[in-house]
Amino acid sequence: MKLFFKLSLITIFLTTFLKADKVNSFYIGTSNAKIFNETYTELGLGFGTSGYFDSIIFGLYYNLNYGNIRVENKSKEVSTFSTDLKLGYAFLNRNFSIYALGAAALQSIGNIDGAGFGYGGGAEYKIAKNFALNFEYKKYDMVSNKEDYDYEKSNLYLKIIF
């Protein structure tokens, strides 16, 4: 009986998502990030898809970011791959939205490899039919092969919607 109930819930969710208005997007931008109490700039790009259920938004996004940080007076490359789950609400005929994020990241800082989960929030404003400005803040708790650390970032992206 429990299996039937779980399968029913999954079926209802999937059929509801299939009926949603889907929007795909590609975005590029910059981030102000902080690791080991050092701030640095990252360049990022990503791809995502969102489903709109009237004004409720559910989305899945993939991001790549790259930057350089000075740690112990040495410059180290920082590469990050992250995935975000987005849940939010759209206003003004879907021209403005706010949302919460759940995130997971894999990161390389020189010879340090880290992974972690995070949370955040954001806002998006459509500046034209197929373009939007996107601002996000995220904070991750990272576990690495050297030491655990926090990873914070503020993103500003130009999003191309198709």
Summary of the structure (lengths in Angstrom):
residues: 162
radius of gyration: 17.7
end to end distance: 42.1
largest distance: 61.0
contacts: 501
relative contact order: 0.18
helix: 11%
strand: 76%
